[in-house]
């Protein structure tokens, strides 16, 4: 039977499977958690019906044969997801014997896997069961990537209190993706000092909510901006209509869920802060210090440019092509080539004014975000940021920014990540130039 390939949302597939297995999860008292690599694109091309059938069969088999009450389905893929790659769906430490697993593969999964050119494997040492299936990517720029749009959403402290250890660890990992500081469980809470006011976000599983906790949360919220989140199972989700509940987080929780949660929690706060900016609130002082840091890193960048230009061997092709050797060419590029941008917009059937407005909305203040991920060496986030920046900059004709984004990407090619921090200053200045040009153009043409 020939497989039928089409584009689909892998998140929706996983949510559908989670819902379909509700009865058996409750019957076997099993907590199912998804752990998805950030390298895996949200939109994939493949035989979605066969994939759904395979994963449903796999999870049913594990639920009925494992003694574990907590099961993690992990999705793994290569760091650089190109046009077509294998995604591996794995469940570790199943305590299922090799004989039983291989019998299941042969009797239930073999025809399905052959249809999608997939393969199954079993590891004796860990009892890990894995299914690998090839998928295609719709667009190189359409990768799984979540960038918080404002500095006001960064630097949060989170407390997680859940019944399940794997749920806590899964949520911890997803919040840490945004460089948040996370404590999970009562023990870590006590070690921190047992002070709920220390946290910005408190996530509590619904079954653990008591009157005492309700009173404590409300008391803390009287003097502190504490966001209180109730974690619920999709099948049992209900709105408690409590004024102190900031939001509800529904299982299965995935990275996108956390991203949307953070946006919903702080979007209003960010807007209010921007309005208060004119009143010279303390946030202005923090920006001054960050601007000083950007200035210093720009000076370091220029010093490195001068050193490289003097030491670069003319006969070494690789070094000549290093991403730091063409500062001279940058001066020939425009912060905003409106002619090129207009032509690009016309080719794509887009409105250039709207393209510019979208760019400003997306990248305004992104220099602070870039500095954050550069300092923490968040490799995948940096790569995706550079890809996104280069693509969007080319669309509007921001030539210098597009060139800079390409240089940042080449840092990984030439294994020169030590140069990464000084690029924060370079990006800060180039972004300011581009935004000024965009603002000027919009005033004239809107």
N, C-alpha and C positions, 0 to 999 in steps of 0.2 A: 504494500500500500504506500502510495506516495505521500510524503509529508506536505502539509499546507502551511507555508510560512507567511506571516504577516507581522506588522509592528504591534507591540502590546506593552502595557505598563506592568513591570514585574512586581511592583508594590501591590497592585490590584489583584494579581494572581495569588500572592501570598495571603492577602486579607481574605480572599474567597476561600482558600484552603483552610485557613484558621476557623472561619465560620462553619464550613462544611464538617469539620471534625469536632464540633462543639460537644456532641453527645458522647463520643468515645473519650474525649478529654475529661469530661465530668465523670463518666463511668469508671475510668481508670485512675481518676484523681491526678491528672498529669498537667503540669505547667509547661506550655510550649512558648519558646522564645526564639525570635529571629535575630541573627547576627549577620549583618550585610556589610561586606567590604565597601569602603568609599570609592573603590576603583570601578565598581559595577554601575553601568549606566542605568538610569531609570527606564528608558525606553529601548527595547530590544526587538530584534526580528528573529522569529523562529516559529515552531509549531506549538502554539500556545495551548491547544487542547491536549496534545500529547504530554507536554511538560506538566500541566495541571494534573493529569491522570497519574503520571509517574510519581510526582511528589506526594499526592494524596495516598497512593498505594504504599509508598515508602514509609510515611509517617504512621499509617494505620498498622503496618507490620511492626514497627518499633514500639508503638504504644502497647500492642498486645503481647509483646515478648520481652520487654525490658522490665527490670525491677525498679528502675529509676523513676522518680516522681517528677523530675525536672529534665526536660529535653530541649536541647539547643539545636536548631537547624541553622547551620552556618553557610553563607554563600561567599565563596572565594573566587578571585579572578586575578590575572596578572596586573601588576601596577600600571603598566602602559596598555590600556585596552585599545587595540587597534581596530581594523575593520571587522575581523572575525576572531573570536577567542573562545576557549572553553571556560564555562562557569562550573565550579564544583559545588555541589550541595552535599554537605557532610554532617553526620551526627556522630560525635565522639563518645567513647566510653559507654557503649550500649549494653554491655555484659551479655550480648547475644553470641552464641557459638558460631564458628566459621561454617560448620555443616548446615546449620539452620539458615544462615544468611545466604550462602551459595545456592541452597535449594530454592529460596525465595527469588533470587535473581533469575534462576533458570526457568522456574515455573510461571512467574508473574511479570517480571520486568523485561526479559530478553526480547520479546517481539516489539515492545514499546520503545526500548532503547535502540534497537536496530533501525526503527523508523526514523529516529531523530539523529542517528549516527553517534549515539552516546555510549557510555561504558560505565560499568559498576565495579567497585573494588571493596576489599575488606582487609583491614590491618589486624593481624593476630595480636600484636603487643598491646594495642589500645582498644581493640574492639570497635574501631571506627568504621562506619559504613559510608561510602562515598558514591555519588552519581555525578559524572561529568558529561556536559552537553554543550555543543558549540552554538554560539549565537552571533548574530551580526549586529553591527552598530549603525544606527540611522544617520547620525551626524557626529563628527569628531568633537564638535563643540557642545554636544548635548550629553555631557557626562553627569554622573551623580555628584553634585557639588552644591554646598550650602554656604553662602556667604552672608553674614549678618550685615545689614545695610548701614549701621550707624555705630559709632564708638560707644554711645550710651548703652548699647546692648551687650558690651563686652565686660569681662572682669567680674562676673557674678559668682556668688557662693551658694552651693546647693546642698540641701539635706534630703536624703532618700530613706524612707522607712517603708519596707515591703516585707511581706511574709516570706517570699521566695528569694534565696540567695542569688540565683541566676538572673532573676528580674532586676534586682538591685545592681548587679555587676553590669548587666546589659545597659541599663539606664545611665550608670556611671560613665561607661564608655561613650555613649551618645552625647552626654553633656560635655564631657572632656574634649570632644571633637571641636567644640567652640572655645577651648582653653579655659573652661570653667573649673573652679575648685569644688570638689565634690566629696562629701562625707556620706557613707552608707551604713545604716544600722545604728542601733542604740549605743553600741560600744564606742564607735567613732564620735558620736554626738557627745558622750560623756567625756571622752578624751579632749574634745574641743573646749570643754568647760561647761557643757550642759546649758548653754544659753541660746535660745531660739532666735533672739534678736541679732545674733552673729550672721544669720543667713539672709540671702535675698529671695531664695526660692525654697519652699518646703513641699516635697512630694510625699503623699501618704496614701497607702492602699486603702480603699474604702472600708474593708472589713476591720481595719484597725482603728477606725475613727471612734472616739469616745467623747463623752461630755467634757471630761477633763482636758482633752486635747483641744476641743472646740473653744473652751474658755481661755486656754493658754494662747492660742493663735489670735483670738480677738484682742487679748490684752497686749500682745506684742504689736499688733497692727495699729493700736491706738497711737503709738509713738514711732513706729518704724514702717518702712515700705516693704512689708513681707508679702510675697505672692504665695498663696496657699493653693496647692494643686491636688485634686482627688484622682487617684489612679483606679480605673474601673475596667472590668471585663466587658467586651463588646456585647455579650449576650445579656449581661445584667445591668448595663449602663442605665443610670437614672439621674435626672437633675435634682439635686437636693434643695435647690432654691435657697441657698444660704448666702447672705450678703458677704460673708468673710471668705467664701470660696472664689478664688480668682479665675480658675479654669478647670476643665476636666480633661484627663489624659486617658484615652481608651486603648486597651490592648486589641490587637498586637501593636506594640509601640515600635516604630522604625525611626531612622534618623530624620526623615522628612517630618514626622510627627513632632519631634523636639524642635526642629527649626520653626515650624508653624506656631508652636506653643510660645517660643521666645518672642517671635514677632508680635503675636497677639497680646502678650503680657506687657511689652515695653514700647509698642508703637505710639501709644498715646503719651507716655512719659517723655519720649524723645521729642515729639512735637511741642509739648509744653516747655521742655528745656530750651528749644530753639527760640521760642517766643521770649523766654526770660533772659536770653543772651544779651539783649540790649540793656537790661537792667544791671549788667555787670555782676552776675552771680559768680560764685567761686569756680565754676567750671571753666571760666575764661583763663584763670591762672594756670590750670592744668594744661590747656592748649598752648600757652606760652612756653611751658617747659618742653612740650613735645616738639614745638617749632624749633626750639634751640637744639634739640636732639637731631631733628632733620637737617638743620643747617650744618651741624658738625659732621654728620654722615655724608653730606654732599661734599664738604671739604675733603674728607677722606677719599671719596670717590675720585675727585679731581687729582689728588696727589697720586693715587694708584694709576690713573690715566697717564700722568707724566712719567712715572717710573716705567710702566709697560712700554711706552713709546720709545724710551731711551734704550731699554734692554732687549727689545724684540729683534731676534735674528731675521734678517731679510730673506734668508734662504730656507726658512722653516715654514712650510705651507700651513701646517696646523696652527702654529702660533699666530701667523698672519691672519688667520680666520677666527681667532679668539674673539669673543663678544665684547672685548674692551679696547679693541685696536682701531675703531673707526669713529672716534669722537669728531674727527674732521668732517666726516660725512654727515653727522648730525646737524651741523650748521647749515647744510644745504636743504634740510627738511623743514617743513612748516609745522607750527603747533596745530594749525587747522587749515588744510587745503580744501576750501569750500568747493572749488571747481571739481576736484576729484570726488568729494563727498556727494555733490549733487548728481554727478554721473552714476555713481554707485547706487544711490537711492532710486534713480530713474530705471536702472537695469533691474533692480529688485522690485519695482512697482511700489516703492515706499515713499512717504512724505519726508523730505529732508528735515523740516522743522521738527517733526515728531521724533525722528531719529536722534536729533540733537537733544531734545528734551528727555528722551529715554536714557541717553548716555549720562546726562547730568544726574538724573534720579538714581541711576545704578552706581555711578562711580564717585559722586560727591562724598568727600571724607573717606574714600577708600584707601587713602594714603595711610591713615591711622591703622586701618585693618591690615594693610600689607606689612606695616612695621611690626605689628603683633605676631603675624604668622612667620615673618622672616626671623625675628629674634628667637622664636620657639622652634625653628627648623621644621615646621609642619610641611613636610615635603610634598605630599599630595595636594594639599590646599594651595601651596605656592604654584605648583605646576598648573592646576586648574585655573587659578587666578590669572596667570600669564596667558594661557590659551584664550580665556574669556576677554581679557583686556586687548590682546592683539586683534581678535576677531571684531570686537565692537569699535576699536579705534580705526581700523581699516574701513569699516562701513561709513564712518562720518568724515574720513580724510584727516584724522589726527595722526599725521605721519610720524612725528617724533615719539609719541606714546607707543605707536605700533612697533617702531624700531626698538624702543626700550623693552617692550614686552618680549620681543624676539631674543634680545640679549639675556633677559632673565631665564628664558627657557634654555638657552645655550649653556648656562651655568651648570645644568645637570649633564648635558652632553659632554662637556669638557671636565667634569668633576671638579669644579672650581667654586664650591659652595662657600668657601671662606670669604668670597667677595659679596655674598648675599646681603649682609647687613648694610653695606655702604650704598646699595641700590635703593634703600628706603628714602634717602635724601634726594637722590636723583629723581625718583618717581614723584616725590612730594613737589618738587619744583616744576617738573614737566606737566604734572596734573594741573597745577595752579595756572600755568600758561595756557593750557588747552581750555580750561573752564572760563578763563577771562575772554579768550577769543570766541568761544561759544556764546557767552553772555552778550558780547558786543554784537555778534551776528543776529541773535534773536531779537535784540532791541531794535535793530534796523529793519528786520523783515517780518516781524509779527504784527 
